[in-house]
Amino acid sequence: MSFTLPPTGAAPGFMFIGPLGWSELLIVFVIILIFFGPRRLPELAEAIGKSLQRFKKASRDVKSEIESEAREIGEGDDKRG
């Protein structure tokens, strides 16, 4: 069994996983369908969508908070001198 290292530009988390094609995604979808069943898929998709929406909102909030703090720090420096 040989072991080869990935190229230097490869991301550490995906060292041995290449890009997924349509056939791999189809296999994953079939496995999910078998595991959860057709009745639970809409609920699962809705839960994933809501989670992504909450994550995007939280990241926007954090970004705006960081930007406002940076502006306040910049304004404080301008007033001092």
C-alpha positions as CSV (number, residue, x, y, z in Angstrom):
1,M,0.0,0.0,0.0
2,S,1.6,3.3,-1.1
3,F,0.9,6.6,0.5
4,T,1.3,9.8,-1.5
5,L,0.9,13.3,-0.2
6,P,-1.4,15.8,-1.9
7,P,-0.1,18.8,-3.8
8,T,1.0,21.7,-1.6
9,G,-2.0,23.9,-2.5
10,A,-4.5,21.3,-1.3
11,A,-6.8,22.1,1.6
12,P,-6.0,20.0,4.7
13,G,-9.5,18.9,5.4
14,F,-10.0,17.6,1.8
15,M,-6.6,16.0,1.3
16,F,-8.0,12.7,-0.2
17,I,-11.4,13.8,-1.4
18,G,-11.6,15.3,-4.9
19,P,-14.4,17.4,-6.4
20,L,-17.8,15.6,-6.4
21,G,-19.4,15.0,-9.7
22,W,-23.0,14.5,-10.6
23,S,-22.8,10.7,-10.2
24,E,-21.4,11.0,-6.6
25,L,-24.0,13.5,-5.7
26,L,-26.7,11.2,-7.0
27,I,-25.3,8.4,-4.9
28,V,-25.3,10.6,-1.8
29,F,-28.9,11.7,-2.5
30,V,-30.0,8.0,-2.9
31,I,-28.4,7.2,0.4
32,I,-30.0,10.1,2.1
33,L,-33.4,9.1,0.6
34,I,-33.0,5.5,1.9
35,F,-31.8,6.7,5.3
36,F,-34.5,9.4,5.9
37,G,-37.3,8.3,3.6
38,P,-39.3,10.4,1.2
39,R,-41.6,11.8,3.8
40,R,-38.9,13.3,5.9
41,L,-36.9,14.9,3.0
42,P,-39.0,18.1,2.9
43,E,-38.6,18.5,6.6
44,L,-34.9,17.9,6.4
45,A,-34.5,20.4,3.5
46,E,-36.5,23.0,5.4
47,A,-34.4,22.5,8.5
48,I,-31.2,22.8,6.5
49,G,-32.5,26.0,4.8
50,K,-33.4,27.6,8.1
51,S,-30.1,26.7,9.6
52,L,-28.2,28.3,6.6
53,Q,-30.4,31.4,6.9
54,R,-29.6,31.8,10.6
55,F,-25.9,31.2,9.9
56,K,-25.8,33.9,7.2
57,K,-27.7,36.3,9.4
58,A,-25.3,35.7,12.3
59,S,-22.3,36.2,10.1
60,R,-23.7,39.4,8.7
61,D,-24.4,40.7,12.2
62,V,-20.8,39.8,13.3
63,K,-19.4,41.5,10.2
64,S,-21.4,44.7,10.8
65,E,-20.5,44.7,14.4
66,I,-16.8,44.4,13.6
67,E,-17.1,47.2,11.0
68,S,-18.8,49.5,13.4
69,E,-16.2,48.9,16.0
70,A,-13.5,49.6,13.5
71,R,-15.2,52.9,12.5
72,E,-15.5,53.9,16.2
73,I,-11.8,53.2,16.7
74,G,-10.9,55.1,13.6
75,E,-13.1,58.1,14.7
76,G,-11.5,58.0,18.2
77,D,-8.0,58.3,16.6
78,D,-9.1,61.2,14.5
79,K,-10.5,63.1,17.5
80,R,-7.3,62.7,19.5
81,G,-4.9,64.2,17.2
